[in-house]
Amino acid sequence: PTRRSSELFPSHDTHQVEAAENGREALDVLSRSSLPNLILLDMKMPQMNGWQFAEEFKILYGHLVPLLVMTAASQVELRAKEVKADDFIGKPFDFNQLHKKIRKLLENSKNLKETLEESQKPTEVSKSA
């Protein structure tokens, strides 16, 4: 059974969560909104599975958004590497562990975005008199 996003993230959490039943629906949601800060990717979904979603997502958006793979597969790390995910967690998983991984990826993503923004600012050139 799938969990609703309200079950994954307590009400005191400040994250806005968009959920999709399958990879195709997720791509549709992404096409109508701004890019998220993180994608939790279940590898086994109907219509468009996690591998297909990751491939299409990377073609459309590159590597701008961290992917956290969730799978019941026995070789969870291998599944994550196949889609070039930033992290992974096996099912069933401990919600505290999931939250730690999410926080870490969000912090890393925030730091990377800040670094990129800083590097794109025009630099001041001092003139000698």
PyMOL commands that set and color helices and strands:
alter all, ss='L'
color gray80, all
select helices_A, chain A and resi 5-8+23-31+50-61+76-82+95-120
alter helices_A, ss='H'
color red, helices_A
select strands_A, chain A and resi 39-42+67-71+87-90
alter strands_A, ss='S'
color yellow, strands_A
deselect
rebuild
show_as cartoon
